[in-house]
Amino acid sequence: MGDSKFITLKNQVQGIINLMAKKEFIDANYKLLDAEESLEELLDFSKEDEDLIEISKYQVLLNQLQQKIQITLK
C-alpha cells in the first residue's frame, strides 16, 4: 500500500481537527464522513499487516473525533 494513501487520510484528519478547533463542528462532521469513506476504501484493498495496523489506529482516532463532534452538536 502506498504511503500516499495514508498521507491523504492524515491530511483529512488534520482538516477535521482544524475545523473542530474553529468550532465548525458541522463542517467537521462532513469531513469526518469523507475520511471514514477513505478509510473504508483502504480497508477493502489492504492485505499487509502493517497497513491493517495503521488503519486500525485511524479507526480509533476517527471514532474519538466522531464522539467529540456528536457531544458538541447535542
PDB file of N, CA, C and O in Angstrom:
ATOM      1  N   MET A   1       0.868  -1.176   0.000  1.00  0.00           N
ATOM      2  CA  MET A   1       0.000   0.000   0.000  1.00  0.00           C
ATOM      3  C   MET A   1       0.902   1.222   0.000  1.00  0.00           C
ATOM      4  O   MET A   1       1.853   1.298   0.778  1.00  0.00           O
ATOM      5  N   GLY A   2       0.610   2.165  -0.859  1.00  0.00           N
ATOM      6  CA  GLY A   2       1.409   3.366  -0.932  1.00  0.00           C
ATOM      7  C   GLY A   2       1.185   4.275   0.258  1.00  0.00           C
ATOM      8  O   GLY A   2       0.073   4.399   0.771  1.00  0.00           O
ATOM      9  N   ASP A   3       2.265   4.908   0.685  1.00  0.00           N
ATOM     10  CA  ASP A   3       2.160   5.835   1.804  1.00  0.00           C
ATOM     11  C   ASP A   3       1.297   7.039   1.464  1.00  0.00           C
ATOM     12  O   ASP A   3       0.771   7.702   2.357  1.00  0.00           O
ATOM     13  N   SER A   4       1.150   7.324   0.171  1.00  0.00           N
ATOM     14  CA  SER A   4       0.355   8.478  -0.226  1.00  0.00           C
ATOM     15  C   SER A   4      -1.095   8.348   0.228  1.00  0.00           C
ATOM     16  O   SER A   4      -1.746   9.356   0.504  1.00  0.00           O
ATOM     17  N   LYS A   5      -1.605   7.137   0.308  1.00  0.00           N
ATOM     18  CA  LYS A   5      -2.979   6.922   0.792  1.00  0.00           C
ATOM     19  C   LYS A   5      -3.094   7.345   2.246  1.00  0.00           C
ATOM     20  O   LYS A   5      -4.075   7.976   2.641  1.00  0.00           O
ATOM     21  N   PHE A   6      -2.101   7.000   3.032  1.00  0.00           N
ATOM     22  CA  PHE A   6      -2.135   7.384   4.440  1.00  0.00           C
ATOM     23  C   PHE A   6      -1.872   8.867   4.628  1.00  0.00           C
ATOM     24  O   PHE A   6      -2.378   9.475   5.572  1.00  0.00           O
ATOM     25  N   ILE A   7      -1.088   9.452   3.740  1.00  0.00           N
ATOM     26  CA  ILE A   7      -0.849  10.893   3.821  1.00  0.00           C
ATOM     27  C   ILE A   7      -2.151  11.641   3.560  1.00  0.00           C
ATOM     28  O   ILE A   7      -2.458  12.619   4.242  1.00  0.00           O
ATOM     29  N   THR A   8      -2.910  11.183   2.580  1.00  0.00           N
ATOM     30  CA  THR A   8      -4.207  11.793   2.285  1.00  0.00           C
ATOM     31  C   THR A   8      -5.131  11.677   3.489  1.00  0.00           C
ATOM     32  O   THR A   8      -5.798  12.641   3.865  1.00  0.00           O
ATOM     33  N   LEU A   9      -5.167  10.503   4.084  1.00  0.00           N
ATOM     34  CA  LEU A   9      -6.018  10.295   5.252  1.00  0.00           C
ATOM     35  C   LEU A   9      -5.548  11.156   6.422  1.00  0.00           C
ATOM     36  O   LEU A   9      -6.363  11.729   7.146  1.00  0.00           O
ATOM     37  N   LYS A  10      -4.250  11.241   6.599  1.00  0.00           N
ATOM     38  CA  LYS A  10      -3.690  12.087   7.668  1.00  0.00           C
ATOM     39  C   LYS A  10      -4.109  13.542   7.463  1.00  0.00           C
ATOM     40  O   LYS A  10      -4.483  14.221   8.418  1.00  0.00           O
ATOM     41  N   ASN A  11      -4.047  14.015   6.232  1.00  0.00           N
ATOM     42  CA  ASN A  11      -4.447  15.393   5.933  1.00  0.00           C
ATOM     43  C   ASN A  11      -5.943  15.600   6.182  1.00  0.00           C
ATOM     44  O   ASN A  11      -6.356  16.660   6.652  1.00  0.00           O
ATOM     45  N   GLN A  12      -6.748  14.590   5.866  1.00  0.00           N
ATOM     46  CA  GLN A  12      -8.182  14.693   6.130  1.00  0.00           C
ATOM     47  C   GLN A  12      -8.442  14.803   7.633  1.00  0.00           C
ATOM     48  O   GLN A  12      -9.252  15.619   8.073  1.00  0.00           O
ATOM     49  N   VAL A  13      -7.754  13.982   8.408  1.00  0.00           N
ATOM     50  CA  VAL A  13      -7.920  14.012   9.863  1.00  0.00           C
ATOM     51  C   VAL A  13      -7.472  15.361  10.412  1.00  0.00           C
ATOM     52  O   VAL A  13      -8.135  15.923  11.284  1.00  0.00           O
ATOM     53  N   GLN A  14      -6.367  15.883   9.916  1.00  0.00           N
ATOM     54  CA  GLN A  14      -5.897  17.192  10.377  1.00  0.00           C
ATOM     55  C   GLN A  14      -6.908  18.277  10.033  1.00  0.00           C
ATOM     56  O   GLN A  14      -7.113  19.207  10.814  1.00  0.00           O
ATOM     57  N   GLY A  15      -7.536  18.163   8.875  1.00  0.00           N
ATOM     58  CA  GLY A  15      -8.579  19.120   8.499  1.00  0.00           C
ATOM     59  C   GLY A  15      -9.756  19.069   9.467  1.00  0.00           C
ATOM     60  O   GLY A  15     -10.315  20.104   9.829  1.00  0.00           O
ATOM     61  N   ILE A  16     -10.129  17.865   9.882  1.00  0.00           N
ATOM     62  CA  ILE A  16     -11.220  17.708  10.850  1.00  0.00           C
ATOM     63  C   ILE A  16     -10.847  18.378  12.160  1.00  0.00           C
ATOM     64  O   ILE A  16     -11.648  19.116  12.734  1.00  0.00           O
ATOM     65  N   ILE A  17      -9.641  18.126  12.633  1.00  0.00           N
ATOM     66  CA  ILE A  17      -9.176  18.714  13.892  1.00  0.00           C
ATOM     67  C   ILE A  17      -9.141  20.232  13.794  1.00  0.00           C
ATOM     68  O   ILE A  17      -9.523  20.924  14.738  1.00  0.00           O
ATOM     69  N   ASN A  18      -8.691  20.751  12.671  1.00  0.00           N
ATOM     70  CA  ASN A  18      -8.644  22.209  12.486  1.00  0.00           C
ATOM     71  C   ASN A  18     -10.039  22.809  12.523  1.00  0.00           C
ATOM     72  O   ASN A  18     -10.242  23.861  13.130  1.00  0.00           O
ATOM     73  N   LEU A  19     -11.010  22.154  11.880  1.00  0.00           N
ATOM     74  CA  LEU A  19     -12.387  22.652  11.903  1.00  0.00           C
ATOM     75  C   LEU A  19     -12.961  22.606  13.317  1.00  0.00           C
ATOM     76  O   LEU A  19     -13.678  23.516  13.733  1.00  0.00           O
ATOM     77  N   MET A  20     -12.643  21.550  14.047  1.00  0.00           N
ATOM     78  CA  MET A  20     -13.119  21.446  15.424  1.00  0.00           C
ATOM     79  C   MET A  20     -12.516  22.555  16.292  1.00  0.00           C
ATOM     80  O   MET A  20     -13.189  23.102  17.166  1.00  0.00           O
ATOM     81  N   ALA A  21     -11.255  22.878  16.045  1.00  0.00           N
ATOM     82  CA  ALA A  21     -10.602  23.944  16.806  1.00  0.00           C
ATOM     83  C   ALA A  21     -11.269  25.293  16.548  1.00  0.00           C
ATOM     84  O   ALA A  21     -11.300  26.161  17.421  1.00  0.00           O
ATOM     85  N   LYS A  22     -11.803  25.456  15.334  1.00  0.00           N
ATOM     86  CA  LYS A  22     -12.514  26.702  14.993  1.00  0.00           C
ATOM     87  C   LYS A  22     -13.987  26.623  15.357  1.00  0.00           C
ATOM     88  O   LYS A  22     -14.766  27.525  15.046  1.00  0.00           O
ATOM     89  N   LYS A  23     -14.366  25.516  16.031  1.00  0.00           N
ATOM     90  CA  LYS A  23     -15.744  25.287  16.468  1.00  0.00           C
ATOM     91  C   LYS A  23     -16.726  25.198  15.297  1.00  0.00           C
ATOM     92  O   LYS A  23     -17.887  25.591  15.412  1.00  0.00           O
ATOM     93  N   GLU A  24     -16.242  24.678  14.180  1.00  0.00           N
ATOM     94  CA  GLU A  24     -17.066  24.443  12.994  1.00  0.00           C
ATOM     95  C   GLU A  24     -17.387  22.946  12.943  1.00  0.00           C
ATOM     96  O   GLU A  24     -16.898  22.214  12.082  1.00  0.00           O
ATOM     97  N   PHE A  25     -18.227  22.513  13.898  1.00  0.00           N
ATOM     98  CA  PHE A  25     -18.454  21.088  14.095  1.00  0.00           C
ATOM     99  C   PHE A  25     -19.302  20.447  12.998  1.00  0.00           C
ATOM    100  O   PHE A  25     -19.133  19.262  12.712  1.00  0.00           O
ATOM    101  N   ILE A  26     -20.190  21.188  12.392  1.00  0.00           N
ATOM    102  CA  ILE A  26     -20.993  20.615  11.308  1.00  0.00           C
ATOM    103  C   ILE A  26     -20.102  20.313  10.104  1.00  0.00           C
ATOM    104  O   ILE A  26     -20.193  19.238   9.512  1.00  0.00           O
ATOM    105  N   ASP A  27     -19.245  21.261   9.749  1.00  0.00           N
ATOM    106  CA  ASP A  27     -18.307  21.027   8.652  1.00  0.00           C
ATOM    107  C   ASP A  27     -17.339  19.897   8.998  1.00  0.00           C
ATOM    108  O   ASP A  27     -16.992  19.086   8.138  1.00  0.00           O
ATOM    109  N   ALA A  28     -16.909  19.846  10.248  1.00  0.00           N
ATOM    110  CA  ALA A  28     -16.010  18.778  10.683  1.00  0.00           C
ATOM    111  C   ALA A  28     -16.688  17.420  10.541  1.00  0.00           C
ATOM    112  O   ALA A  28     -16.049  16.431  10.183  1.00  0.00           O
ATOM    113  N   ASN A  29     -17.984  17.384  10.826  1.00  0.00           N
ATOM    114  CA  ASN A  29     -18.724  16.131  10.704  1.00  0.00           C
ATOM    115  C   ASN A  29     -18.772  15.662   9.246  1.00  0.00           C
ATOM    116  O   ASN A  29     -18.628  14.472   8.968  1.00  0.00           O
ATOM    117  N   TYR A  30     -18.973  16.592   8.330  1.00  0.00           N
ATOM    118  CA  TYR A  30     -18.967  16.228   6.903  1.00  0.00           C
ATOM    119  C   TYR A  30     -17.594  15.722   6.468  1.00  0.00           C
ATOM    120  O   TYR A  30     -17.493  14.739   5.735  1.00  0.00           O
ATOM    121  N   LYS A  31     -16.544  16.392   6.920  1.00  0.00           N
ATOM    122  CA  LYS A  31     -15.185  15.953   6.599  1.00  0.00           C
ATOM    123  C   LYS A  31     -14.906  14.578   7.201  1.00  0.00           C
ATOM    124  O   LYS A  31     -14.204  13.761   6.606  1.00  0.00           O
ATOM    125  N   LEU A  32     -15.462  14.333   8.387  1.00  0.00           N
ATOM    126  CA  LEU A  32     -15.300  13.046   9.040  1.00  0.00           C
ATOM    127  C   LEU A  32     -15.912  11.928   8.198  1.00  0.00           C
ATOM    128  O   LEU A  32     -15.335  10.848   8.076  1.00  0.00           O
ATOM    129  N   LEU A  33     -17.068  12.193   7.628  1.00  0.00           N
ATOM    130  CA  LEU A  33     -17.707  11.196   6.764  1.00  0.00           C
ATOM    131  C   LEU A  33     -16.834  10.881   5.555  1.00  0.00           C
ATOM    132  O   LEU A  33     -16.722   9.726   5.145  1.00  0.00           O
ATOM    133  N   ASP A  34     -16.215  11.916   4.985  1.00  0.00           N
ATOM    134  CA  ASP A  34     -15.304  11.698   3.860  1.00  0.00           C
ATOM    135  C   ASP A  34     -14.100  10.859   4.273  1.00  0.00           C
ATOM    136  O   ASP A  34     -13.679   9.960   3.546  1.00  0.00           O
ATOM    137  N   ALA A  35     -13.552  11.160   5.442  1.00  0.00           N
ATOM    138  CA  ALA A  35     -12.389  10.421   5.933  1.00  0.00           C
ATOM    139  C   ALA A  35     -12.756   8.962   6.212  1.00  0.00           C
ATOM    140  O   ALA A  35     -11.967   8.058   5.933  1.00  0.00           O
ATOM    141  N   GLU A  36     -13.949   8.733   6.760  1.00  0.00           N
ATOM    142  CA  GLU A  36     -14.391   7.362   7.010  1.00  0.00           C
ATOM    143  C   GLU A  36     -14.528   6.583   5.707  1.00  0.00           C
ATOM    144  O   GLU A  36     -14.211   5.395   5.647  1.00  0.00           O
ATOM    145  N   GLU A  37     -14.996   7.255   4.676  1.00  0.00           N
ATOM    146  CA  GLU A  37     -15.114   6.605   3.368  1.00  0.00           C
ATOM    147  C   GLU A  37     -13.735   6.244   2.824  1.00  0.00           C
ATOM    148  O   GLU A  37     -13.541   5.151   2.292  1.00  0.00           O
ATOM    149  N   SER A  38     -12.788   7.155   2.956  1.00  0.00           N
ATOM    150  CA  SER A  38     -11.409   6.876   2.520  1.00  0.00           C
ATOM    151  C   SER A  38     -10.826   5.701   3.294  1.00  0.00           C
ATOM    152  O   SER A  38     -10.140   4.848   2.730  1.00  0.00           O
ATOM    153  N   LEU A  39     -11.105   5.667   4.575  1.00  0.00           N
ATOM    154  CA  LEU A  39     -10.605   4.591   5.422  1.00  0.00           C
ATOM    155  C   LEU A  39     -11.204   3.248   5.014  1.00  0.00           C
ATOM    156  O   LEU A  39     -10.508   2.233   4.994  1.00  0.00           O
ATOM    157  N   GLU A  40     -12.480   3.244   4.694  1.00  0.00           N
ATOM    158  CA  GLU A  40     -13.138   2.006   4.241  1.00  0.00           C
ATOM    159  C   GLU A  40     -12.515   1.496   2.946  1.00  0.00           C
ATOM    160  O   GLU A  40     -12.331   0.291   2.772  1.00  0.00           O
ATOM    161  N   GLU A  41     -12.192   2.411   2.045  1.00  0.00           N
ATOM    162  CA  GLU A  41     -11.541   2.015   0.787  1.00  0.00           C
ATOM    163  C   GLU A  41     -10.180   1.395   1.064  1.00  0.00           C
ATOM    164  O   GLU A  41      -9.817   0.383   0.464  1.00  0.00           O
ATOM    165  N   LEU A  42      -9.427   2.006   1.976  1.00  0.00           N
ATOM    166  CA  LEU A  42      -8.126   1.443   2.333  1.00  0.00           C
ATOM    167  C   LEU A  42      -8.288   0.055   2.926  1.00  0.00           C
ATOM    168  O   LEU A  42      -7.520  -0.855   2.611  1.00  0.00           O
ATOM    169  N   LEU A  43      -9.273  -0.106   3.773  1.00  0.00           N
ATOM    170  CA  LEU A  43      -9.513  -1.392   4.416  1.00  0.00           C
ATOM    171  C   LEU A  43      -9.888  -2.460   3.391  1.00  0.00           C
ATOM    172  O   LEU A  43      -9.461  -3.610   3.501  1.00  0.00           O
ATOM    173  N   ASP A  44     -10.682  -2.079   2.403  1.00  0.00           N
ATOM    174  CA  ASP A  44     -11.104  -3.029   1.375  1.00  0.00           C
ATOM    175  C   ASP A  44      -9.937  -3.589   0.564  1.00  0.00           C
ATOM    176  O   ASP A  44      -9.983  -4.735   0.117  1.00  0.00           O
ATOM    177  N   PHE A  45      -8.897  -2.787   0.375  1.00  0.00           N
ATOM    178  CA  PHE A  45      -7.813  -3.191  -0.512  1.00  0.00           C
ATOM    179  C   PHE A  45      -6.512  -3.520   0.208  1.00  0.00           C
ATOM    180  O   PHE A  45      -5.503  -3.786  -0.446  1.00  0.00           O
ATOM    181  N   SER A  46      -6.510  -3.510   1.532  1.00  0.00           N
ATOM    182  CA  SER A  46      -5.283  -3.765   2.292  1.00  0.00           C
ATOM    183  C   SER A  46      -5.187  -5.225   2.685  1.00  0.00           C
ATOM    184  O   SER A  46      -6.157  -5.852   3.109  1.00  0.00           O
ATOM    185  N   LYS A  47      -3.982  -5.740   2.528  1.00  0.00           N
ATOM    186  CA  LYS A  47      -3.721  -7.115   2.920  1.00  0.00           C
ATOM    187  C   LYS A  47      -2.510  -7.222   3.852  1.00  0.00           C
ATOM    188  O   LYS A  47      -2.367  -8.207   4.577  1.00  0.00           O
ATOM    189  N   GLU A  48      -1.661  -6.230   3.832  1.00  0.00           N
ATOM    190  CA  GLU A  48      -0.453  -6.236   4.651  1.00  0.00           C
ATOM    191  C   GLU A  48      -0.793  -5.928   6.107  1.00  0.00           C
ATOM    192  O   GLU A  48      -1.633  -5.077   6.400  1.00  0.00           O
ATOM    193  N   ASP A  49      -0.124  -6.637   7.010  1.00  0.00           N
ATOM    194  CA  ASP A  49      -0.370  -6.427   8.439  1.00  0.00           C
ATOM    195  C   ASP A  49      -0.073  -4.997   8.869  1.00  0.00           C
ATOM    196  O   ASP A  49      -0.813  -4.424   9.669  1.00  0.00           O
ATOM    197  N   GLU A  50       1.011  -4.411   8.344  1.00  0.00           N
ATOM    198  CA  GLU A  50       1.368  -3.039   8.729  1.00  0.00           C
ATOM    199  C   GLU A  50       0.262  -2.061   8.341  1.00  0.00           C
ATOM    200  O   GLU A  50      -0.059  -1.137   9.088  1.00  0.00           O
ATOM    201  N   ASP A  51      -0.308  -2.278   7.170  1.00  0.00           N
ATOM    202  CA  ASP A  51      -1.391  -1.409   6.711  1.00  0.00           C
ATOM    203  C   ASP A  51      -2.621  -1.562   7.596  1.00  0.00           C
ATOM    204  O   ASP A  51      -3.267  -0.574   7.947  1.00  0.00           O
ATOM    205  N   LEU A  52      -2.941  -2.792   7.953  1.00  0.00           N
ATOM    206  CA  LEU A  52      -4.114  -3.030   8.799  1.00  0.00           C
ATOM    207  C   LEU A  52      -3.935  -2.423  10.186  1.00  0.00           C
ATOM    208  O   LEU A  52      -4.893  -1.930  10.782  1.00  0.00           O
ATOM    209  N   ILE A  53      -2.711  -2.461  10.696  1.00  0.00           N
ATOM    210  CA  ILE A  53      -2.433  -1.830  11.991  1.00  0.00           C
ATOM    211  C   ILE A  53      -2.621  -0.322  11.891  1.00  0.00           C
ATOM    212  O   ILE A  53      -3.232   0.293  12.765  1.00  0.00           O
ATOM    213  N   GLU A  54      -2.098   0.268  10.827  1.00  0.00           N
ATOM    214  CA  GLU A  54      -2.237   1.719  10.629  1.00  0.00           C
ATOM    215  C   GLU A  54      -3.706   2.099  10.461  1.00  0.00           C
ATOM    216  O   GLU A  54      -4.155   3.108  11.005  1.00  0.00           O
ATOM    217  N   ILE A  55      -4.446   1.300   9.715  1.00  0.00           N
ATOM    218  CA  ILE A  55      -5.875   1.551   9.512  1.00  0.00           C
ATOM    219  C   ILE A  55      -6.618   1.496  10.842  1.00  0.00           C
ATOM    220  O   ILE A  55      -7.499   2.317  11.098  1.00  0.00           O
ATOM    221  N   SER A  56      -6.266   0.532  11.684  1.00  0.00           N
ATOM    222  CA  SER A  56      -6.955   0.422  12.977  1.00  0.00           C
ATOM    223  C   SER A  56      -6.688   1.635  13.852  1.00  0.00           C
ATOM    224  O   SER A  56      -7.567   2.052  14.606  1.00  0.00           O
ATOM    225  N   LYS A  57      -5.500   2.208  13.769  1.00  0.00           N
ATOM    226  CA  LYS A  57      -5.200   3.431  14.527  1.00  0.00           C
ATOM    227  C   LYS A  57      -6.098   4.576  14.063  1.00  0.00           C
ATOM    228  O   LYS A  57      -6.628   5.332  14.877  1.00  0.00           O
ATOM    229  N   TYR A  58      -6.262   4.692  12.753  1.00  0.00           N
ATOM    230  CA  TYR A  58      -7.129   5.741  12.222  1.00  0.00           C
ATOM    231  C   TYR A  58      -8.594   5.494  12.576  1.00  0.00           C
ATOM    232  O   TYR A  58      -9.346   6.441  12.808  1.00  0.00           O
ATOM    233  N   GLN A  59      -9.000   4.226  12.618  1.00  0.00           N
ATOM    234  CA  GLN A  59     -10.381   3.919  13.012  1.00  0.00           C
ATOM    235  C   GLN A  59     -10.659   4.398  14.424  1.00  0.00           C
ATOM    236  O   GLN A  59     -11.709   4.983  14.688  1.00  0.00           O
ATOM    237  N   VAL A  60      -9.728   4.155  15.332  1.00  0.00           N
ATOM    238  CA  VAL A  60      -9.885   4.594  16.721  1.00  0.00           C
ATOM    239  C   VAL A  60      -9.922   6.115  16.788  1.00  0.00           C
ATOM    240  O   VAL A  60     -10.769   6.687  17.474  1.00  0.00           O
ATOM    241  N   LEU A  61      -9.016   6.766  16.084  1.00  0.00           N
ATOM    242  CA  LEU A  61      -8.960   8.231  16.095  1.00  0.00           C
ATOM    243  C   LEU A  61     -10.245   8.837  15.537  1.00  0.00           C
ATOM    244  O   LEU A  61     -10.803   9.761  16.129  1.00  0.00           O
ATOM    245  N   LEU A  62     -10.718   8.323  14.402  1.00  0.00           N
ATOM    246  CA  LEU A  62     -11.951   8.856  13.815  1.00  0.00           C
ATOM    247  C   LEU A  62     -13.146   8.616  14.728  1.00  0.00           C
ATOM    248  O   LEU A  62     -14.044   9.454  14.807  1.00  0.00           O
ATOM    249  N   ASN A  63     -13.165   7.492  15.410  1.00  0.00           N
ATOM    250  CA  ASN A  63     -14.243   7.211  16.349  1.00  0.00           C
ATOM    251  C   ASN A  63     -14.235   8.222  17.499  1.00  0.00           C
ATOM    252  O   ASN A  63     -15.289   8.713  17.904  1.00  0.00           O
ATOM    253  N   GLN A  64     -13.059   8.528  18.016  1.00  0.00           N
ATOM    254  CA  GLN A  64     -12.957   9.511  19.093  1.00  0.00           C
ATOM    255  C   GLN A  64     -13.380  10.899  18.623  1.00  0.00           C
ATOM    256  O   GLN A  64     -14.064  11.623  19.347  1.00  0.00           O
ATOM    257  N   LEU A  65     -12.973  11.267  17.420  1.00  0.00           N
ATOM    258  CA  LEU A  65     -13.371  12.568  16.885  1.00  0.00           C
ATOM    259  C   LEU A  65     -14.878  12.624  16.674  1.00  0.00           C
ATOM    260  O   LEU A  65     -15.510  13.645  16.948  1.00  0.00           O
ATOM    261  N   GLN A  66     -15.452  11.528  16.189  1.00  0.00           N
ATOM    262  CA  GLN A  66     -16.895  11.481  15.973  1.00  0.00           C
ATOM    263  C   GLN A  66     -17.647  11.638  17.293  1.00  0.00           C
ATOM    264  O   GLN A  66     -18.651  12.348  17.356  1.00  0.00           O
ATOM    265  N   GLN A  67     -17.173  10.988  18.326  1.00  0.00           N
ATOM    266  CA  GLN A  67     -17.814  11.111  19.637  1.00  0.00           C
ATOM    267  C   GLN A  67     -17.763  12.554  20.129  1.00  0.00           C
ATOM    268  O   GLN A  67     -18.750  13.061  20.663  1.00  0.00           O
ATOM    269  N   LYS A  68     -16.634  13.213  19.956  1.00  0.00           N
ATOM    270  CA  LYS A  68     -16.483  14.607  20.390  1.00  0.00           C
ATOM    271  C   LYS A  68     -17.441  15.512  19.600  1.00  0.00           C
ATOM    272  O   LYS A  68     -18.085  16.392  20.170  1.00  0.00           O
ATOM    273  N   ILE A  69     -17.526  15.289  18.305  1.00  0.00           N
ATOM    274  CA  ILE A  69     -18.406  16.097  17.473  1.00  0.00           C
ATOM    275  C   ILE A  69     -19.868  15.882  17.895  1.00  0.00           C
ATOM    276  O   ILE A  69     -20.627  16.842  18.030  1.00  0.00           O
ATOM    277  N   GLN A  70     -20.248  14.640  18.097  1.00  0.00           N
ATOM    278  CA  GLN A  70     -21.654  14.358  18.462  1.00  0.00           C
ATOM    279  C   GLN A  70     -22.010  14.967  19.807  1.00  0.00           C
ATOM    280  O   GLN A  70     -23.108  15.498  19.974  1.00  0.00           O
ATOM    281  N   ILE A  71     -21.092  14.898  20.773  1.00  0.00           N
ATOM    282  CA  ILE A  71     -21.355  15.503  22.085  1.00  0.00           C
ATOM    283  C   ILE A  71     -21.528  17.019  21.936  1.00  0.00           C
ATOM    284  O   ILE A  71     -22.396  17.616  22.574  1.00  0.00           O
ATOM    285  N   THR A  72     -20.715  17.620  21.109  1.00  0.00           N
ATOM    286  CA  THR A  72     -20.751  19.072  20.945  1.00  0.00           C
ATOM    287  C   THR A  72     -22.003  19.519  20.209  1.00  0.00           C
ATOM    288  O   THR A  72     -22.543  20.586  20.499  1.00  0.00           O
ATOM    289  N   LEU A  73     -22.472  18.714  19.258  1.00  0.00           N
ATOM    290  CA  LEU A  73     -23.635  19.097  18.469  1.00  0.00           C
ATOM    291  C   LEU A  73     -24.955  18.885  19.234  1.00  0.00           C
ATOM    292  O   LEU A  73     -25.996  19.387  18.810  1.00  0.00           O
ATOM    293  N   LYS A  74     -24.920  18.163  20.331  1.00  0.00           N
ATOM    294  CA  LYS A  74     -26.171  17.927  21.083  1.00  0.00           C
ATOM    295  C   LYS A  74     -26.573  19.133  21.879  1.00  0.00           C
ATOM    296  O   LYS A  74     -27.594  19.107  22.565  1.00  0.00           O
TER     297      LYS A  74
END
